[in-house]
Amino acid sequence: MNASLSKKFATENNPTKSEIETLQRAIFDNLFHIQGKSPAIATKNDFYMAVAYTVRDHLLQNWLNTIQTNFKENVKIVCYLSAEFLVGPHLSNNLINLDIENSIYKAVKESGLDIQELIDTEKEPGLGSGGLGRLAACYMDSLSSLEIPAIGYGIRYEFGIFNQKIRDGWQVEITDKWLQQGNPWEVARPEASVTVNFGGHTEPYTDEYGVYRVRWVPEYVVKGIPYDTPVLGYKVNIINTLRLWKSEACESFDFQRFDLGDYYEAVNSKVNLENISAVLYPNDEPIQGKKLRLQQQYFFVSCSLQDMIRTHLGKNPNLDNFHEQWAAQMNDTHPAVGVAELMRLLVDIHHYEWDQAWKIVQNTFSYTNHSLLPEALEKWPLSVFIQLLPRIVEIIYEINQRFLERVHIKFLGNTEKLSNLSLIDESGAKYVRMANLACVGSHTINSVSSLHSKLLKETVLRDFYELFPEKFINVTNGVTPRRWIVQSNPRLTQLIKEKIGDDWIKRLDKLQKLEDFIDDSSFRHQWRIVKRAVKQDLADYIQINGGIQVDPTSLFDVQVKRIHESKRQHLNILHIITLYNRLKHDPNLDIVPRTFIFSGKAAPGYFMAKRIIKLITSVGDVVNNDPEIGNNLKVIFLPNYNVSLGQRVYPAADLSEQIATAGKEVSGTSNMKFSLNGALTIGTFDGTNAEIQEAVAKENFFLFGLTSSEVSKVKSQQYVPRHYYEKNEELRGVIDLISSGFFSYGDCDLFKPIIDNLLYDDPYLLLADYQSYIDCQEKVDEAYKNQDYWSRMSILNVARMGKFSSDRSIQEYCDHIWNAKPITIELQS
Ligand SMILES: *Cc1c(COP(=O)(O)O)cnc(C)c1O
């Protein structure tokens, strides 16, 4: 049991002895009846499961009450459609939200168990690859906490994001078998299954009223089985649902083959259909041409829309008012095929006329854009689309034709506009453009930071902005304070509660009250003690898991996120080697000792990203073992970055590295989590860095580098990275040291791809930003030397994070996009 938790519980109300005994009995009952184990032979996982089931039993009643309320008319339900939900472990989060941590802790302890150990036993569901999936999870948390009825719809991947191991300094991918030990948080609802068509052809026919219609004769049909997970809010009765779909073959479908005696072929094709929900493709993996991914998208969106329609018809006579009771938010373009699918369901199945159906569709959907890179906009080869979804293609063509007629009138036949806006890319081989489909089918299109909003209108969606400016709004991303401070940083939470109470947990802007204590030197002292203790926790973790001793008084300089050239982990490495060279030239140099902490996964097929990991670990091997360097520099790469690891790392950071090339990071959310835990940011003017800087004030933020417009300018003027190398002696020393094989046992080829890329191409402008970054890091050193001043800045960062709560984001979505209102769930027992 760690000290922070015991300290925290000591301040809470004491549950009665009989309450604790009841819980204890429930835990052992569940161990016996569900796990089929006696305490004598139970594993740690069995105990974890028993506790998890006990917690789940506590929430079932409210969950059912919420579901029943949703079946009443006039409740508007928000449906968050997302291919990823990176929810993180449930147990500890649910204990906090249910406000039963104290009693469960005591019941567990009196049973001779360690709650922290059980919490750490939970394998987190890796159903997302990074920021986009985590955003969906924070939004689900806030929807519940704001008591908005909501369903998160996605895919129940059997294998989530791979587990990363580091072998010889390289990333190795291991399959994520998160379901192997069972998942106590989900409930399968096979009775609510739906079916989804694929392949085949379409047939026109005339119905009994003489109306022309089309029927889709599929080649195969897949069953979608929903698995529901409760999503709790903070100390509220409402419990929303995360409904994830698993694919299965329809048993009846291949009977023909069984009859023909082709049993193995039939089983084989069954296996293929079950593969649809088998594996998560990382969001930054090149997607073009991955047929299975389009199948996944259509599968989960079709299941979800059918589910919504079925629920709707259970409480309404028809679908005329569908858009009044459902708001469907598309998290990026992955669910965009839903625009055409809802048209199909309305027109082909429910026999709506096109115009009325289109009105319903447009009033139902809204779309969140997450990309500024034209090459990252999703598009699918038309041929793949025709093969998999023949009826959907016809509908997309119909939508496109009607849409382009309007464009034609508006832009008086400007053919360039027509070809840019068209849902079909006809510049070469034909593609379906998912962002265009999402824009046309939505009533609102939102960006995720003010800077992104501006750039979006100037670049990738410029023509759409010109066509319907009224559709565009910005909703700056946010993170949930429940997971990202209350749960992950109990020490700091406790200190803040002692000073200003706890209303900030639901109203994050109340953190502002901390500013009243900024001149209180004993408060600043306590602040430092807490940070130091949290750093010690991480140092212990590093020692246990990596065998490297790090000094908790050194500056913890942290960059944890997906490994990507645009995020520039290698710029961070250039700084580390710069410091290394300086220390080697002058061992008495007065620098602030730093522990550099990296973590992050590279997409399995991303050559450069994987080599950057190897560079980080190789530099670490040299630096960490150089006796002349000692504790002045340590470089740590923590394997397998995920939510659980994030919860350990963010609270312990002094410095948050947010150093993407300006204009590449649309938002960023780790920057918010770091700041909320008292780290200061070194960052470019990019994504939400700009808004964080504005909130905390310039003097409490380390800004460096080119702005996005300067980046565009440099790029348009024939950027020659080699000139920076030639002119800057220190930079040259760094690059030459890598090239010489110094970090690779004399192997000059190992990092040549990285070096050549920097010297001859450098698309992410590392060399152009190098000096500015190094200079800014010196300012960080200066500031850190004055610990008391640093604490002041740290407190101000936390006090001014109010805006970055996902509660604020969700309130904006409710007010400006969804028109959704809170409901009250009556307490029953
Ligand atoms: C917050 C978070 C991210 C997003 O990090 P960025 O630095 O904003 O890209 C990615 N992965 C995990 C596990 C997170 O918790």
Ligand as a Chemical Component Dictionary entry (heavy atoms), coordinates in Angstrom:
data_LIG
# 
_chem_comp.id                   LIG 
_chem_comp.type                 NON-POLYMER 
_chem_comp.pdbx_formal_charge   0 
_chem_comp.three_letter_code    LIG 
# 
loop_
_chem_comp_atom.comp_id 
_chem_comp_atom.atom_id 
_chem_comp_atom.alt_atom_id 
_chem_comp_atom.type_symbol 
_chem_comp_atom.charge 
_chem_comp_atom.model_Cartn_x 
_chem_comp_atom.model_Cartn_y 
_chem_comp_atom.model_Cartn_z 
_chem_comp_atom.pdbx_ordinal 
LIG C1 C1 C 0 -2.762 11.736 -23.478 1  
LIG C2 C2 C 0 -2.269 10.536 -24.145 2  
LIG C3 C3 C 0 -1.822 10.607 -25.468 3  
LIG C4 C4 C 0 -1.796 11.889 -26.251 4  
LIG O1 O1 O 0 -0.530 12.481 -26.087 5  
LIG P1 P1 P 0 -0.038 13.691 -27.009 6  
LIG O2 O2 O 0 1.303  14.000 -26.455 7  
LIG O3 O3 O 0 -1.008 14.804 -26.832 8  
LIG O4 O4 O 0 0.025  13.170 -28.388 9  
LIG C5 C5 C 0 -1.354 9.457  -26.063 10 
LIG N1 N1 N 0 -1.323 8.275  -25.401 11 
LIG C6 C6 C 0 -1.736 8.178  -24.118 12 
LIG C7 C7 C 0 -1.661 6.855  -23.429 13 
LIG C8 C8 C 0 -2.228 9.294  -23.454 14 
LIG O5 O5 O 0 -2.648 9.170  -22.191 15 
# 
loop_
_chem_comp_bond.comp_id 
_chem_comp_bond.atom_id_1 
_chem_comp_bond.atom_id_2 
_chem_comp_bond.value_order 
_chem_comp_bond.pdbx_ordinal 
LIG C1 C2 SING 1  
LIG C2 C3 SING 2  
LIG C2 C8 DOUB 3  
LIG C3 C4 SING 4  
LIG C3 C5 DOUB 5  
LIG C4 O1 SING 6  
LIG O1 P1 SING 7  
LIG P1 O2 DOUB 8  
LIG P1 O3 SING 9  
LIG P1 O4 SING 10 
LIG C5 N1 SING 11 
LIG N1 C6 DOUB 12 
LIG C6 C7 SING 13 
LIG C6 C8 SING 14 
LIG C8 O5 SING 15 
# 
